[in-house]
Each structure stands twice: as structure tokens, then as C-alpha cells.
Amino acid sequence: MHVEPLIQEHHPDEDRGLSPFRKTADASARPALAVGQLFDAGFNGDQLKGRNVLLYGAVGTGKSTVVRKLVLDWCAGSVFTQFKLVLPFSCEDLSHLSKPTSLRDLVGRKYVHLRKTPYLSGDHEKARDVLFIFNGMEKMKLDFRIGSTELCSDPNEALPSGAVVVNLLRKYLLPERAYFTSRLLQQNEGNSNRAAESLVEMLYLNLQRESELATACFLPSYCWLTCATLHLLHFTDAKSPIRTLTGIYTSFMRLNFGGEVITADGAVSSPVQQSTLMLYVVRTVGKLAFDGVTNKRTSFTDEELEQWVGGKTKTDEELQQLAVFRTDVLDFFLVPRGHRGADPESGGRRYVFAVPIMQEYLAALYVVLGENKSVLEKLNREISEALGQASEDITSLLSILSKVIPFRIFAIFNLLKLLPKLFDRVSIHSKGRIANTMAAEMFRSEDSFNEDVLDQVEQSLLGVHGPQPQEEVHTRAFELYPIFMGGLLHYGNRRLLDQLGCNIKSHTVVQNTRALRKRLIKQSQMNQPPEELMDLLVLLYEFQNPRLTAEVLQSIKTINLSTVRMTPHKCFVLSAVLGCTPSSFQLNELNLSSCHITQELLQMLWPAFRHTSNLNLQFNSLGSESCILLRDLLLEPNCSITSLQLCDNYLSDSGIGHLLEALAGNRSLQRLSLMHTGLKDQSALMLAERLGQHVALKELNVAYNNIGDSAALTLVDACREHPSIHTVHLYLNQLTDVAKQSLYVRGGPRVKEGRRVKVLASVTEGSDISEDWHPILSVIGKNSLSWDRERVREQLLVFLKDLEWGRKQHLSFWKKIHFRRVESVVRQMLRLLEKSRETGKGSK
């Protein structure tokens, strides 16, 4: 899909004032031009000479896309049919040519078949049929001064590549057409599957609601950023290369601001005088973003823009830089808020970042680059270096004088040697503050129960689907801010930023990593909510430091991600982070219950399962095919899983068959929970038949299934014959009262000194209360609202009937009290079920 750009005739000197946004009234007054009209015969020009067309605009507005589409359309014969030859060139490639070359050789080098073309012979009539396209003109730093660039009209004369282009523009060399643009963008194509279609649909719905994001996505670069982020979140697979969210945003900056410098008057300046545009963005827009993050604000007034972006500019040179920056760059990041964006207090217009995450990225970059330093910290390095050099010179001089004038007073000057060390200590302390800021922002108590940070990223692009809040919230959590700070310290991102003139020193990384390690280890030892723990894993992944990751995880014994909605990228993050630990590292528990895990995600989590002994996969979307993967996992020689919980997944008889194939080859599994997995008599009989192949199993849970009397009795007999099984859960199955009594009797030892198997089938055992009544009711109460409520209600009524019958069989007052106590618990659960059912009906 291609959206035709809005092209308007524009004078280069217009819109150079201090207003950060161009006035829409002036823009709308100009007629729009189609690409095919740029070189029409009647369009404002001298027909005896070729026409130069300069296409310019803010970064990311689609100039490079227009060029590529233009070339393709000319090849198809739909535009610029008046030209017989179109020659596209990349100015970035031309800038790397070191040897002088002629125009004909320049064309012949790239287009071999055009070495002897008559259109470049110098004949003016032939030259009219040629269109030159130069992409990225700013990369060549052309100098149009006559004293600097030699004039030339001969296409066969060898000149530097920059001089060839300058003479073409001056119309000394071939009076032909030239079409200019800037910045080459790359776009990724997504997979056309159902998941992608669903994401596109949700994105489209959100674009209809969020006018700021919709405006941004008309720019190809922001469209690429949105698609790249969604691709990372939803289409990461085990074979994908390592991609991080920080890396995507850094690449976005590299694509848009690579090689860009900001000068006073637009003239070519020396490298010392030049300031990279990206660094200027950090010092202005980054400062604004940092202030917003610090004060929990996402929107800004005109006065705040003037304060943070304008600053205390004094000279004409700084004012001119600021005017250029505001016209071409500022509105690339900031856009006016939509109809909901008025200031609730003053009613004035406010501005927000086109993509909300960009605020957190620029704020993090502002901090990591040290732009938020105090005055003392800013002067630290300069003073340290100056005093260090001065102390060396003075020491050398005094060592000579002391031989002639042996005054001990000269020894006091040795104190100068201590000053550089003192400033270095101050510097080290200030560098450690960055890590402390990261840890403090990462574990804010008020953000503990927010959704995990990757879900927040997705919601910023796809919106929140469901009931919307009655009032708009003008503040939000900035939990991605510290994660970006960690990601920016990675070598790959530092290398890209260095190309943009933003240098992060290696000693800064070392000092912050050392300080961050202590804070993260301390925080990881605390009991974090699942969402906060997921954020910690994302931080470790973005940091891309295997040694730091392994040291932090050594202090974590349990990873509880229960209720966290796992996506392909989250599964990849979990596996990659645990993959940094040594093979001997083992978690006590990996809790992935209610995480929406499917068969595809299960495959991605395979490396993580090798580091856990207790694996909880309760309440997911696992089926019979998933059992094949679990079978292969249990059959691995180094498998260390001792407890496997597959409750509340419909595995079916075929799935149980695949899973039981692992019993013969596995030696680690001790507890297997298949509660509420759709087991029938056939599965129970298969389980009874194969239990003897696995001698390590100690506890088997097949509660809340569809197992009848005969299959249950057979299974208990097999467990009694097993050498190590001591507990079997059979409650909430299709069992009669007679079968429950028989199960209790069969659970006893065959011989007097034999081993007893505890069978949990009901809260009563004959006329007595089962000693395990509390665990049974606890499991039912915990899951009653997610299970079939009518079936649970029926089973609780059966329990209540058994308790009332058992109470009547005893004469002891204390026995009756005990029965009534258990009855009250069952009645309370029934009341809760009835209340939830009435609430559900009311909501409908």
C-alpha cells in the first residue's frame, strides 16, 4: 500500500521563525502538487533549461519513499514519460568516492550498459530527456562557492564527485533535470497470517481513536517503528536474532539522524564546529522528556516548550540553529493533542510525543549521556584534567628547584597530586547515581501492580480494548524509562549512538553495572509481584550482559509469572535470560499458571524448563499436541523436573497417552498433577498400566475429571502396588458413595506392616471426617469460580450430605462439633457460589 504524499511549492526562507509548529492555515492555502506534475511543461519554469526540484521536509516524512516509488512508476510508464532516461544516485555512496571522475564515468560505473549513451554526450537536446535523481543530498556537504568548487561544462572531465553534482545544479554541466530527497528508509514486510490481521485490525481501531498516533503513522519512519515494535512483541521466535526494544529505537534514530549535523548558517563547517543533530535533540527534546518523566507528565504547554527547547539562547547563531531545529525536527517528535488534549486547568493547547514511548527513550538517553549533571559534575572532568596536567608540570619544576633551594615548604605542592584523585572519586559517585536512579525507578511501590511493561508498550500502540475509564488519566507510569537506561548501556546501542555523536564512555558502563548489580540482587531477593518480576527480566534482557544476568538470577529461587499474559517475545526473554545461567542453576519453581501459553509458546520456553524442578502450567491453552513436547522434555537425559502441574488444560485421552510414554525413560518426576484435564476411564486405565514403569513418582492428582468407579479402583490398586506413591487425589470425579468407601478401604496396606496409600476422594472416610478435608476444600474454593459452578455445587451438596450423615453416627459432643465446623466451611462455599451466580446473571 502506498499513500501519495502531500507536496506543496515552498520557498526555502519560509517558516524559519521560532514557532515550533508550522501554521496549518498557510500550508492549506498552497495548492497541492502530484509527483507527476513536478516537471510538467507549464509548471513555473524556463523550458530552455532543465529544472531543479528540491524536495525537503522534516525527518521521516517519506521523501525517500517518494523517490523509490517515482523510479518504479517511471519504469512502469505511468509518470515522467517525457524522460527517456532516469538515473538515480545515492549521495551517501557518492560521498565515499575518493578519486576524481567524470560524469560519464560516474554513470558508467553504476550503469555499465550506459557507458556510451548519447544522452550524456553534451548535446543539450539529448540532455533534456535525462532526469537525474540524487537521494540524500545533505550527506555530500556540497560547497557552492565558486572559489571552492571548480566550474565545468564537459561531461568527460574528471572532477571530485561533489564538484560534479554542484556543476549539475549550477546548470554548467548539462542543462538537465535534477530531483533531490534525503534519508533512505527501510521497511519490513510482515507475515499475512491471522495474528497479523488481528493486530492490524486493533491498530486500525486505535488509530481512529488516537489522532496523535494516526498523524505519526503517516510518516514512513514512524510507520516502520510501529510495525517493528509490534513484530518484536508478537512475531519473535526461537530462531530470531537478538532484538531489543532499545535497539529498535536506537536504530530508528540512526535511520533518521545518521550523519546529520546542525550548523549556524547551513554552511560547511569543520568537525570541531559541528554539533550532531542527534546530540542537539537530546539536549533539547531530551531535556523536555526528562522533565516530563520526573514530574509524571506526558503533555506540555507552549511555555514549557519555550523553556526547555528554547533555553537561554543569546547569540544570533544559536537563534538560527533553534529556528532550523524547530521547523524541521521538533514537530517530528511533538504533535498537538487531539480533541481531548486541552489543558484541564487553563484550556490552552498542549503538545505530546507522537509515540508515547519516545518520551521515555529520550529521557533515558538524556540521563545516560550525563546531560542532567549538576554544575560540580559538569566541571569535574575539565578541572580534573587541568589540575592533573598542572600538577605534573609544577612537580617537575619544584623537583629541580628543591635541589638548589632545599625548602621543605615546596612539599605542600604535592597536595596538587591528590586533587585529580579527589575529583575522580566524585565522578565515580555521580556515575553510580545513574544505576541508583534505574533501580529506584524500576521498583517504585506505586507501580507494583501495574501491567507489565511490554503490555504497556502494546497498549500504547493498539489501545485498551474493553470498558474505557470515565475520566482521562493525565498521568501515567514510566516503567520503560529505567529499562531504556539499561539497554542504552549495551555495546551495540552505544556503537550506533556513537555514530550519531552521542558518546557513552566504557568506564561509565563499568561503574553503573557494578552499582546496578548490588541493587538488583537486593531487590530480586524480595517477593516481587509477577508483573514487576517480568519487568526485571525485561531489564536484564535489554541490558544484554550475561554475567550480570547470571549473578542476579542466582539470588532468585522462584520465578512466579502467574497471570502474566505471555507473548512470543516474553517467552523469548524468559528463555534468553535463564539461558545466561550455568547448567547447574536450578529454580525451585517456575510458575506459569494462567499465562495463555499455547503449543507454539511452549516450544519457545523449552530452554527455560531445563532450569526448574517445579513446573506449574495450570490454566493455559495446552492440548494433546503439547503433550508431545512435554514428553520429549521429560525424556531428556538432564531433565530435573520433579513436579509437573498440568491442571485445567484439556489434554484428552490421546494427549495423556503421549505424556505417559515418558514415564519409562524419566527418573526425576515425583509429583504429577492432571486435575481437570478431561481424563476419562480410558486415560485412568492407561495410567494404571504404565505407573510401574516409573519408580520415582510419589503423588498423583487426577481430581475433577470424568473417571468412574471401576477405573478409579483399578488406578488405586496400581498405586498400592507402586513402590513410592503415597497420595492419590480422586475427589470431584464421577464416583458413587460405595466406590468412595471402597477406595478408602483399598488405600490401606495389604499386609499389617505394609505401606498405606492415602486416597483423597471425599471430605469423609466412611463415618469419619477425612484428615485431608482441609486441602480438598482449599483446592475447590480456590478454583470454584473458574470451574463449572453447577458441577462444583453438586459435589459440595454431596459433601454436605455425607457430613450430616456422619455427624448423626457419632454420640460424642466433640465429634459433632468437628463435623459442624467442616459443614460451616462447605455452606460458606455454597453461599459464595450462589452469590457469584446471581452477580453473573445481573451483569448479563
TAJOGI-V792534 format. One record per pair of residues at least 4 apart in sequence whose ideal C-beta (glycine too) atoms are under 7 Angstrom apart, sorted by the first residue. I is the first residue (numbers start at 0). GAP is how many residues later the second one is. D is the distance in whole Angstrom. If there is no record, write none. Layout:
# TAJOGI-V792534
[[I,GAP,D] [I,GAP,D]]
This chain:
# TAJOGI-V792534
[[1,67,6] [2,215,7] [4,57,5] [4,61,5] [5,26,6] [6,25,7] [6,26,5] [6,28,7] [7,19,7] [7,22,4] [7,24,6] [7,25,7] [8,21,6] [8,24,7] [9,4,6] [14,7,5] [14,312,5] [15,307,5] [15,311,6] [16,306,6] [17,304,7] [17,305,6] [17,308,7] [19,285,6] [19,306,5] [19,310,5] [19,311,6] [20,310,5] [20,315,7] [21,5,6] [23,4,6] [24,4,7] [32,4,5] [32,5,7] [34,31,7] [34,35,6] [34,44,6] [35,43,4] [35,44,7] [36,6,6] [37,15,5] [38,12,6] [38,41,6] [38,138,6] [40,6,6] [44,6,5] [48,122,6] [48,126,5] [49,78,7] [49,121,7] [49,125,5] [49,126,4] [49,127,5] [50,126,6] [51,117,6] [51,126,5] [52,126,5] [52,127,7] [53,126,5] [54,8,6] [54,11,7] [54,124,7] [54,125,6] [54,126,5] [56,4,4] [56,6,6] [57,270,5] [57,271,7] [57,273,6] [57,274,5] [58,124,6] [58,162,7] [58,197,4] [58,198,7] [58,270,6] [58,273,5] [59,159,4] [59,160,7] [59,161,3] [59,162,6] [59,196,6] [59,272,6] [60,158,5] [61,4,6] [61,157,6] [61,158,5] [62,4,7] [62,118,4] [62,119,6] [62,120,7] [63,4,7] [63,71,6] [63,117,6] [63,119,6] [63,120,5] [63,121,5] [64,4,6] [64,120,7] [64,155,5] [65,4,6] [65,115,6] [66,4,7] [66,21,7] [66,66,6] [66,68,5] [66,114,5] [67,4,7] [68,4,6] [69,4,6] [69,9,7] [70,4,7] [70,15,6] [70,17,5] [71,4,6] [72,5,5] [72,6,4] [73,5,6] [73,6,5] [73,12,5] [76,4,6] [79,6,7] [79,51,6] [82,46,6] [82,47,7] [82,48,4] [83,35,7] [83,45,4] [84,34,5] [84,44,6] [84,45,5] [85,45,5] [85,47,7] [86,20,6] [86,24,7] [86,43,7] [86,45,5] [86,46,7] [87,45,4] [87,47,7] [88,5,6] [88,44,7] [88,45,5] [88,46,7] [89,4,7] [89,45,5] [89,46,6] [90,4,6] [90,43,5] [90,44,6] [90,45,4] [90,46,5] [90,48,5] [90,49,5] [91,44,5] [91,47,4] [93,46,6] [93,67,4] [93,71,7] [94,44,5] [94,45,5] [96,4,7] [96,64,4] [99,58,4] [99,59,5] [99,60,5] [100,4,5] [100,5,5] [100,57,6] [100,60,7] [101,4,7] [101,53,6] [101,54,5] [101,55,6] [101,56,5] [102,4,7] [102,17,6] [102,52,4] [102,61,5] [102,70,6] [103,4,6] [103,16,5] [103,51,5] [103,52,6] [104,4,6] [105,55,7] [105,58,6] [106,4,6] [106,7,5] [106,13,6] [107,4,6] [107,6,6] [107,7,4] [117,8,6] [118,7,5] [118,8,7] [118,10,6] [118,11,5] [119,35,5] [120,5,6] [121,33,6] [122,4,7] [123,51,6] [126,47,4] [126,48,6] [126,49,5] [127,48,7] [129,46,5] [130,46,4] [130,48,7] [131,36,6] [131,44,6] [131,45,7] [131,46,5] [132,46,5] [133,31,7] [133,44,6] [133,46,5] [134,46,5] [134,49,6] [135,46,5] [135,47,6] [135,48,6] [136,43,5] [136,45,6] [137,44,6] [137,122,7] [138,120,6] [139,22,5] [139,25,6] [140,127,5] [141,20,6] [141,23,6] [141,24,5] [142,5,4] [142,6,6] [142,125,5] [143,5,7] [143,22,6] [144,4,7] [145,5,7] [148,14,5] [148,17,5] [149,9,7] [149,13,6] [150,16,7] [150,21,5] [151,5,5] [151,7,6] [151,11,7] [151,15,5] [151,20,6] [151,21,6] [152,19,5] [152,20,6] [154,18,6] [154,19,6] [158,4,4] [158,5,5] [160,4,7] [161,4,6] [162,4,6] [163,4,7] [164,4,7] [165,4,6] [166,5,5] [166,6,4] [167,5,5] [167,6,7] [167,10,6] [168,9,6] [170,4,5] [182,73,6] [184,35,5] [184,36,6] [184,39,6] [184,70,6] [186,33,7] [186,37,5] [187,39,6] [187,40,6] [187,43,7] [189,6,5] [189,37,6] [189,41,6] [190,5,5] [190,44,7] [191,4,6] [193,4,6] [194,4,6] [194,39,6] [195,4,6] [196,4,6] [197,4,7] [198,4,6] [198,31,6] [198,35,6] [199,4,6] [200,4,7] [201,4,6] [201,260,4] [201,263,7] [202,4,6] [202,258,7] [202,259,6] [203,4,7] [204,258,7] [205,4,6] [205,7,7] [205,255,7] [205,256,5] [205,257,4] [206,6,6] [206,7,4] [206,10,6] [208,254,6] [209,4,6] [209,253,7] [210,4,6] [210,127,4] [211,4,7] [211,123,5] [211,125,7] [211,126,6] [211,140,6] [211,142,6] [212,4,6] [212,141,7] [212,142,7] [214,120,6] [214,139,7] [215,6,4] [215,119,7] [215,138,4] [215,139,6] [216,5,6] [216,6,5] [216,9,6] [218,4,7] [219,4,6] [220,4,7] [220,31,7] [220,34,7] [220,35,6] [221,4,6] [221,132,6] [221,133,6] [222,4,6] [223,4,6] [224,4,6] [224,27,5] [224,130,7] [225,4,6] [225,235,6] [226,4,6] [227,4,6] [227,20,5] [228,4,6] [228,19,6] [228,228,7] [228,232,6] [229,4,6] [229,231,6] [230,4,5] [231,4,6] [231,11,6] [231,13,7] [231,16,6] [231,337,6] [232,221,6] [232,224,7] [232,225,6] [232,334,6] [232,336,5] [233,333,6] [233,334,6] [234,333,7] [235,4,5] [235,332,5] [235,333,4] [235,336,5] [236,331,6] [236,367,7] [237,365,7] [237,366,5] [242,4,6] [242,5,7] [243,243,6] [243,297,7] [243,298,5] [243,300,7] [244,4,7] [244,212,7] [244,297,7] [245,4,6] [245,238,6] [245,241,3] [245,242,6] [245,247,6] [245,296,5] [246,4,6] [246,245,6] [246,246,6] [247,4,6] [248,4,7] [248,112,5] [249,4,6] [249,243,5] [249,246,5] [249,247,6] [250,4,6] [250,245,7] [251,4,6] [252,4,6] [252,25,6] [252,247,6] [253,4,5] [253,242,5] [253,245,7] [253,246,6] [256,20,5] [256,21,4] [256,243,6] [257,241,6] [257,242,7] [259,16,7] [259,17,4] [260,13,4] [260,14,7] [260,15,6] [260,16,6] [261,13,6] [261,15,5] [261,18,5] [261,59,6] [261,62,7] [261,63,6] [262,4,6] [262,6,5] [262,11,6] [263,53,4] [263,56,6] [263,57,6] [264,55,7] [268,4,4] [268,5,5] [274,4,6] [274,5,6] [275,224,6] [275,225,3] [276,4,6] [276,52,7] [277,4,7] [277,222,4] [277,223,6] [277,224,6] [278,4,6] [278,222,5] [278,223,6] [279,4,6] [279,45,6] [280,4,5] [280,5,7] [280,48,7] [281,4,4] [281,80,7] [281,83,6] [281,84,6] [281,87,6] [281,89,6] [281,220,6] [282,4,6] [282,88,6] [283,4,7] [283,24,7] [283,25,5] [284,4,6] [284,24,7] [284,45,7] [284,48,5] [284,77,6] [285,4,6] [285,76,4] [285,77,7] [285,79,6] [285,80,4] [285,85,7] [286,4,7] [286,21,5] [286,79,6] [286,84,7] [287,4,7] [287,12,6] [287,20,4] [287,21,6] [288,4,6] [288,70,4] [288,73,4] [288,74,4] [288,77,7] [289,4,6] [289,73,4] [289,76,5] [289,77,7] [289,82,6] [290,4,6] [290,17,6] [291,5,5] [291,6,6] [291,8,7] [291,67,6] [292,66,7] [292,67,6] [292,70,4] [292,185,5] [292,188,5] [295,179,5] [296,178,7] [297,54,6] [297,58,6] [297,61,7] [297,178,6] [298,38,6] [298,42,7] [298,51,4] [298,52,7] [298,53,5] [299,4,4] [299,5,6] [299,50,6] [299,51,5] [300,42,7] [300,47,6] [300,49,6] [301,4,6] [302,4,6] [303,4,6] [304,4,5] [304,46,7] [305,4,5] [308,21,7] [309,12,6] [312,5,4] [312,6,6] [312,9,6] [313,4,6] [314,4,7] [315,4,6] [316,4,7] [317,4,6] [318,4,6] [319,4,7] [320,4,6] [321,4,6] [322,4,6] [323,4,6] [324,4,5] [324,5,6] [325,4,5] [329,4,6] [330,4,7] [332,20,6] [332,21,7] [332,25,6] [333,17,5] [333,18,7] [333,19,6] [334,16,7] [334,17,7] [334,19,5] [335,5,7] [335,13,6] [335,15,6] [336,4,2] [336,13,5] [336,14,7] [336,15,5] [339,132,6] [340,9,5] [340,11,7] [341,5,5] [342,4,6] [342,5,5] [342,7,5] [343,130,7] [352,5,5] [352,6,4] [353,4,7] [355,104,5] [356,4,6] [356,100,6] [356,103,6] [356,123,6] [357,4,6] [358,4,6] [359,4,6] [359,118,5] [359,120,5] [359,121,4] [359,124,6] [360,4,6] [360,123,5] [361,4,6] [362,4,7] [362,118,6] [363,4,6] [363,117,6] [363,120,4] [363,121,4] [363,124,6] [364,4,6] [364,123,6] [365,5,5] [365,6,6] [366,5,5] [366,67,6] [366,70,7] [366,118,6] [367,66,7] [367,117,6] [367,120,5] [367,121,7] [367,136,6] [368,133,6] [368,135,7] [372,4,4] [372,5,5] [372,57,7] [374,4,6] [375,4,6] [376,53,5] [378,4,5] [379,4,6] [379,43,5] [379,46,6] [379,47,5] [380,4,6] [380,46,7] [381,4,6] [382,4,6] [382,40,6] [383,4,6] [383,36,5] [383,39,4] [383,40,6] [384,4,6] [385,4,6] [386,4,6] [386,29,6] [386,32,5] [386,33,6] [387,4,7] [387,32,4] [388,4,7] [389,4,6] [389,26,7] [390,4,6] [390,25,4] [390,26,5] [390,28,7] [391,4,7] [392,4,7] [393,4,6] [393,19,6] [393,22,6] [394,4,6] [396,4,6] [397,4,6] [397,12,5] [397,15,6] [400,4,6] [400,9,7] [401,4,6] [401,8,5] [417,4,6] [418,4,6] [419,4,6] [420,4,7] [421,4,7] [422,4,6] [423,4,6] [424,4,6] [425,4,6] [426,4,6] [427,4,7] [427,83,6] [430,77,6] [430,80,4] [430,81,6] [431,4,6] [431,79,6] [431,80,7] [431,83,4] [432,4,6] [433,4,7] [433,51,7] [433,78,5] [434,4,6] [434,77,4] [434,80,4] [434,81,4] [434,84,6] [435,4,6] [435,79,7] [435,83,7] [436,4,6] [437,4,6] [437,44,4] [437,47,5] [437,48,6] [437,78,6] [438,4,6] [438,77,7] [438,80,4] [438,81,7] [438,84,7] [440,40,6] [440,41,4] [441,40,4] [441,93,7] [441,97,6] [442,80,5] [442,89,7] [446,30,5] [446,32,6] [447,81,5] [447,84,6] [448,80,6] [448,82,7] [449,27,5] [449,29,7] [449,81,6] [450,4,4] [450,5,6] [450,80,6] [451,79,4] [451,82,4] [451,83,6] [451,112,6] [452,4,7] [452,26,5] [452,27,5] [452,30,6] [452,82,5] [452,85,6] [453,4,7] [453,84,6] [453,113,7] [453,115,7] [453,116,6] [454,4,6] [454,110,6] [455,4,7] [455,23,7] [456,23,7] [457,4,6] [458,4,6] [458,5,5] [463,4,7] [468,4,6] [478,56,6] [479,4,6] [480,4,7] [481,4,7] [481,57,7] [482,4,6] [482,55,6] [482,56,5] [482,59,5] [483,4,6] [485,53,5] [485,56,5] [485,57,4] [486,6,6] [486,55,4] [486,56,7] [487,5,5] [487,16,7] [488,15,7] [488,20,5] [488,23,6] [488,54,7] [489,4,7] [489,53,6] [489,54,4] [490,4,6] [491,4,7] [492,4,6] [493,4,6] [493,10,5] [495,4,7] [496,5,4] [496,7,6] [497,4,7] [497,5,5] [503,4,6] [503,5,7] [505,4,6] [506,4,6] [507,4,6] [508,4,6] [509,4,6] [510,4,7] [511,4,6] [512,4,6] [512,32,7] [512,35,6] [514,4,7] [515,4,6] [516,4,6] [516,31,6] [516,34,6] [517,4,6] [518,4,6] [519,4,6] [519,32,5] [520,4,7] [520,30,7] [520,31,6] [520,34,5] [523,12,7] [523,28,6] [523,31,5] [523,32,5] [524,30,5] [527,4,4] [527,5,5] [527,8,7] [528,4,7] [529,4,6] [529,30,6] [529,31,5] [529,32,5] [529,33,6] [529,34,5] [530,4,7] [530,33,6] [531,4,7] [532,4,7] [532,26,7] [532,27,7] [532,28,6] [533,4,6] [533,27,6] [533,30,5] [533,36,7] [534,4,6] [535,4,7] [536,4,6] [536,36,6] [536,37,6] [536,40,5] [537,4,6] [537,35,6] [538,4,6] [539,9,5] [539,12,6] [539,37,5] [540,32,5] [540,35,6] [540,36,6] [542,5,6] [544,4,6] [545,4,6] [545,34,4] [546,4,7] [547,4,6] [548,4,6] [548,28,6] [548,31,4] [549,4,7] [549,30,5] [549,31,5] [549,32,7] [552,28,5] [552,32,7] [553,31,7] [556,30,7] [556,31,5] [557,29,7] [557,30,5] [557,31,5] [558,28,6] [558,31,5] [558,32,7] [559,31,4] [560,30,6] [560,31,6] [560,34,6] [561,29,5] [561,31,5] [561,32,6] [562,31,5] [563,31,6] [564,30,7] [564,31,5] [565,4,5] [565,5,6] [565,26,7] [565,29,4] [565,30,6] [565,31,6] [565,35,6] [567,4,6] [567,33,7] [567,36,6] [568,4,6] [569,4,6] [570,4,6] [570,30,5] [570,33,4] [570,34,5] [571,4,6] [571,32,6] [572,4,6] [573,4,6] [573,31,7] [573,34,5] [574,4,6] [574,29,6] [574,30,6] [574,32,4] [574,33,5] [577,29,7] [577,30,5] [577,33,5] [578,28,5] [580,4,4] [580,30,6] [584,26,6] [585,25,6] [585,26,7] [585,27,6] [585,54,6] [586,24,6] [586,25,4] [586,26,7] [587,25,6] [587,26,6] [588,23,7] [588,25,4] [588,27,7] [589,18,7] [589,22,4] [589,25,6] [589,26,7] [590,25,4] [591,5,6] [591,24,6] [591,25,6] [592,23,5] [592,24,7] [592,25,4] [592,26,5] [593,25,4] [594,25,6] [595,24,7] [595,25,6] [596,4,5] [596,5,6] [596,20,7] [596,23,4] [596,24,7] [596,25,7] [597,4,7] [597,23,5] [598,4,7] [598,23,7] [598,24,7] [598,26,5] [598,27,5] [598,30,7] [600,4,6] [601,20,7] [601,24,5] [601,27,5] [602,26,6] [604,4,6] [605,27,7] [608,6,6] [608,24,6] [608,32,7] [609,28,7] [611,29,7] [612,27,6] [612,28,6] [612,29,5] [612,30,7] [613,28,7] [613,29,4] [614,26,5] [614,28,7] [614,29,5] [614,30,7] [615,29,5] [616,5,6] [616,28,6] [616,29,6] [616,32,7] [617,27,5] [617,29,4] [617,30,5] [618,29,4] [619,29,6] [621,4,4] [621,24,7] [621,27,4] [621,29,7] [622,27,6] [622,28,7] [622,32,6] [623,27,6] [623,28,5] [623,30,5] [623,31,3] [623,34,7] [625,4,6] [626,4,6] [626,24,6] [626,28,4] [626,31,4] [626,32,4] [627,4,7] [627,30,5] [628,4,6] [629,4,6] [629,29,6] [630,4,6] [630,27,5] [630,28,6] [630,30,5] [630,31,4] [632,6,6] [633,5,6] [633,7,7] [633,28,4] [633,32,4] [633,35,6] [634,27,5] [634,30,5] [634,31,6] [638,27,6] [638,29,6] [639,28,6] [640,27,6] [640,28,6] [641,26,6] [641,27,6] [641,28,5] [641,29,7] [642,27,7] [642,28,4] [643,25,6] [643,28,6] [644,28,4] [645,5,7] [645,27,6] [645,28,6] [645,31,6] [646,26,5] [646,28,4] [646,29,6] [646,30,7] [647,28,5] [648,28,6] [649,27,6] [649,28,5] [650,4,4] [650,5,6] [650,26,5] [650,27,6] [651,26,5] [652,4,6] [652,27,6] [652,29,5] [652,30,5] [653,4,7] [654,4,6] [655,4,6] [655,23,6] [655,27,4] [655,30,7] [656,29,6] [659,26,6] [659,27,6] [659,30,5] [661,4,5] [662,27,5] [662,30,5] [662,31,4] [663,29,4] [663,30,7] [665,28,6] [666,29,6] [667,28,7] [668,25,7] [668,27,6] [668,28,6] [669,26,6] [669,27,6] [669,28,5] [670,27,6] [670,28,4] [671,25,6] [671,28,6] [672,28,4] [673,5,6] [673,27,6] [673,28,5] [674,26,5] [674,27,7] [674,28,5] [674,29,5] [674,54,7] [675,28,4] [675,29,7] [675,111,7] [676,28,7] [677,27,7] [678,4,4] [678,5,6] [678,23,6] [678,26,4] [678,27,7] [678,28,6] [679,26,5] [679,27,7] [680,4,6] [680,26,6] [680,27,5] [680,30,4] [681,4,7] [682,4,6] [683,4,6] [683,18,7] [683,23,5] [683,27,4] [683,28,7] [683,31,5] [684,4,6] [684,26,6] [684,29,6] [685,4,6] [686,4,6] [686,28,6] [687,26,5] [687,27,5] [687,30,4] [690,6,7] [690,27,5] [690,28,7] [690,31,5] [691,30,7] [694,28,6] [694,29,6] [695,28,6] [696,25,7] [696,27,6] [696,28,6] [697,26,5] [697,27,6] [697,28,6] [698,27,7] [698,28,5] [699,19,7] [699,25,6] [699,28,5] [700,28,4] [701,5,6] [701,27,6] [701,28,6] [702,26,4] [702,27,6] [702,28,5] [702,29,5] [702,30,7] [703,28,4] [703,83,7] [704,28,6] [705,28,6] [706,4,5] [706,5,5] [706,23,7] [706,26,4] [706,27,7] [707,4,7] [707,26,5] [708,4,6] [708,26,6] [708,27,6] [708,30,4] [709,4,6] [710,4,6] [711,4,6] [711,18,6] [711,21,6] [711,23,6] [711,27,6] [711,31,6] [712,4,6] [712,26,7] [712,29,6] [712,30,7] [712,33,7] [713,4,7] [714,4,6] [715,4,6] [715,12,6] [715,27,6] [715,30,5] [715,31,6] [715,41,7] [715,43,6] [716,4,7] [716,29,6] [717,4,7] [718,6,5] [718,9,5] [718,38,5] [719,26,7] [719,37,5] [724,32,6] [725,31,6] [725,32,6] [726,31,5] [726,33,7] [727,29,6] [727,31,5] [727,32,7] [728,31,5] [729,5,7] [729,13,7] [729,29,6] [729,30,6] [729,31,5] [730,29,6] [730,30,6] [730,31,6] [730,45,5] [731,63,5] [734,4,5] [734,5,5] [734,26,6] [736,4,7] [737,4,6] [738,4,6] [739,4,7] [739,21,5] [739,22,5] [740,4,7] [740,25,6] [741,4,6] [742,4,6] [742,16,5] [742,18,5] [743,15,6] [743,21,5] [743,22,6] [746,9,6] [746,10,5] [746,11,6] [746,12,4] [747,8,6] [748,5,3] [748,6,6] [748,7,5] [749,4,5] [757,14,7] [759,12,5] [759,16,6] [761,8,7] [761,37,7] [761,40,6] [762,6,7] [762,7,6] [762,10,4] [762,13,6] [762,14,7] [762,36,5] [762,40,7] [762,59,6] [763,4,7] [763,5,6] [763,6,6] [763,38,4] [763,39,6] [763,42,5] [764,5,5] [766,39,5] [766,42,4] [767,38,7] [768,4,6] [768,37,7] [768,49,6] [768,50,6] [768,53,6] [771,4,6] [772,4,6] [772,49,6] [773,4,6] [774,4,6] [775,4,7] [776,4,6] [776,48,6] [776,49,7] [776,52,7] [777,4,6] [778,4,7] [779,4,6] [779,12,6] [779,49,7] [780,48,6] [782,4,5] [783,5,7] [783,8,5] [783,45,7] [783,49,6] [784,51,6] [786,5,5] [787,4,6] [788,4,6] [788,44,6] [788,48,6] [789,4,7] [790,4,7] [791,4,6] [791,41,7] [792,4,6] [792,37,7] [792,40,5] [793,4,7] [794,4,7] [795,4,6] [795,30,6] [795,33,6] [795,34,5] [796,4,6] [797,4,6] [798,4,6] [798,27,5] [799,4,6] [799,23,6] [799,26,5] [800,4,6] [801,4,6] [802,4,6] [802,16,6] [802,19,6] [802,20,5] [802,23,7] [803,4,7] [804,4,7] [805,13,6] [806,9,6] [806,12,4] [806,13,7] [809,5,4] [809,6,6] [811,4,7] [812,4,6] [813,4,7] [814,4,7] [815,4,6] [816,4,6] [817,4,7] [818,4,6] [819,4,6] [821,4,7] [822,4,6] [823,4,6] [824,4,7] [825,4,7] [826,4,7] [827,4,7] [828,4,7] [829,4,6] [830,4,6] [831,4,6] [832,4,6] [833,4,7] [834,4,6] [835,4,6] [836,4,7] [837,4,6] [838,4,6] [839,4,7]]
